Amino acid sequence: MTIAALAGLVFQSGCGYIVGSPYGSEVRSVDVPTFTNETFRRGYELQLTEAVHKKIELNTPFRLMKGPQADTHLTGKIVSINKRSANQNRYDEPRELELAIGIEVTWIDNRTGAVLAQRTTPVGPQLTHAIAHASFAPEAGQSLATATQDAVDQLATEIVTMMEAPW
């Protein structure tokens, strides 16, 4: 059996691997304006937008563009940021804390007006709700800043993964 025939059998068997890019070729550019923030904690929207920009540039074939000339438009808003104590010492001082950031994201095709993201939440049919959790222990030298960066990176990865072409 030749190598080409063997490769053909593997591809026909549907082993779950994708040949080529997991992103659709019909989209070439995306406009990602600064996310909005509905919480009282400021600065998170800028950090998340920057992380999404970097992930798109590094992991996708999409070009970042400003305005309506882009093929698609990705908008998002931070709907919740919660920090809570996960573990305390006997003096009620926090030993470990958890940070949770909740967002809603909409990805729209500017050419047709179609919503490209298919996941939904109870909030609306065109919204994708994502939550990232990060833990940090001040005693171990971790801080809210390190936990924020971890959570923002998780969210950016989830957003860019949402932009992959459906199977």
N, C-alpha and C positions, 0 to 999 in steps of 0.2 A: 504494500500500500504506500502510495507516495505521501510526502509531507503535506502537499496541498489538499489531498483527499482527507487526510487525518484532521487537518485544520478545519475543513468544511464540516466534518462530523461534529467537532467540538462546538462550532458556532451554531449549528442546527439544533444541538441538544439543549440550548437555553440554559447555560450554566450560570446566568446571572451577571455576567460581565458585559460592560459596554465597550464597544470599539469606537474610539474617537472621543470627542468632547461630550460631557453630559449636559451641555447647554445647547439650546436650540439655535440653528443657524439663521433663523429669520430675524433675530434681534441682534443688532450690532452696537447700539448705544443705549445708555440709561442716564436719566437725570435723577440725582439724589440730593434734594435740598436738605438743609439742616432739619433734623427731627425736631418736633415740638415736645414740650415737657409740661404735663398737667399737674406736676407735683411741686412742692415748695422747695425741693432740693435743686439747686441750679448747677449748670456745668455738665451734667450727665448727658444732655442731648448733644453737646458738641463732641464729647468723647466718643459717644456711640456713632455719630455720623462719620467721624474720622476713621473709626475702626471699620465701618461698612465700606467706606471708600477704599481703604487699603485692601480689604478682602476681595472686593470686586476687581481691583487692579491686579492682584496677585493670582487669584484663582479662576477668573473667568475670561472669556475672550471679549467681553463687553468694554466699550470705551465710555468713560464718564464725560457727559456733556451737560451744559446748562441750558435750561429753557425748553420750549416746546419743539425745537428741531430734533431732539433726541427721540429715538424709536419708542422708548418706554419711560415711565415715570414711577419712581419708588418713593413713597412717602411713609413716614412713621411718626408715632408719638409715644412718649413714655407715659404710661397711665398709672403706674405705681412704683414706689421705691420704699421698701420696708427693711429696717434693720432691727434685729431682735437678738436678745441674749439666748444662746443655746445651752450654755453651761456657766454656772456660777460657783465661786468658792464659798466658804462658810460665812464670809463677811458681805455677801451679796455683791461682790465685785465680779464683773463678767470675765470669764476665762476664755470663752469661745463665743463668737457672734456670727450671725448669719445675715447676709444681704440678699434680698430678692428684688429684681427689677422686672416689671411687667411692661410689655410694649404691644402696640398694634401696628401692623404694616399692611400697606396696600401697594400692589404692583400692577400698573395699568399700561396697556398698549396705547400709545398716543395716536397711532394711525387708525385704529378701529374703535377705541374706547373700551375694549374688552378687558376684563380683569384676568390677569395671567396667573395669579396665585389661586389655588383651588381649595385651600384649607379655610374653614369658617369657624366662627365662635358665636355665642349667643348675642354678641353685640351687633353683628350685621353680616350679610353674606359676603362682602368683599374684604373683610378684615381677617388678618391672621394674628393670633394672640400668642405671644411667646413669653416665657418667664425663665430667667436665669438665676441660679442660686450659687452663692459663693460663701464659704466659711473662712473666718480668720481668727487667729488667736494672738492677742496683743502680747502675751507672755513669750511667745515664740518669735517675736519681732515682726509679725504681720500687722497690717493696718487696714483701715477702711480703704485707703488708696489701692493697696494690692488686691483687695477683694473686689473693688469696683472694676479694676482692669480685667480681672478674671471673668466677672459677670458680663462686661461689655464685649470681651472677646468671644464668649459663648454665644451671645446674642448675634453678633456680627456673622459668626459661622452659620448659625441657624437661618439668618436672613438670606445669606448667599446660597445656602443649600436649598432654600425655598425657590430660588430662581432657576434651578435645574429643570431641564425638560422632563415632563412626565414619562413614565415607562410606557 
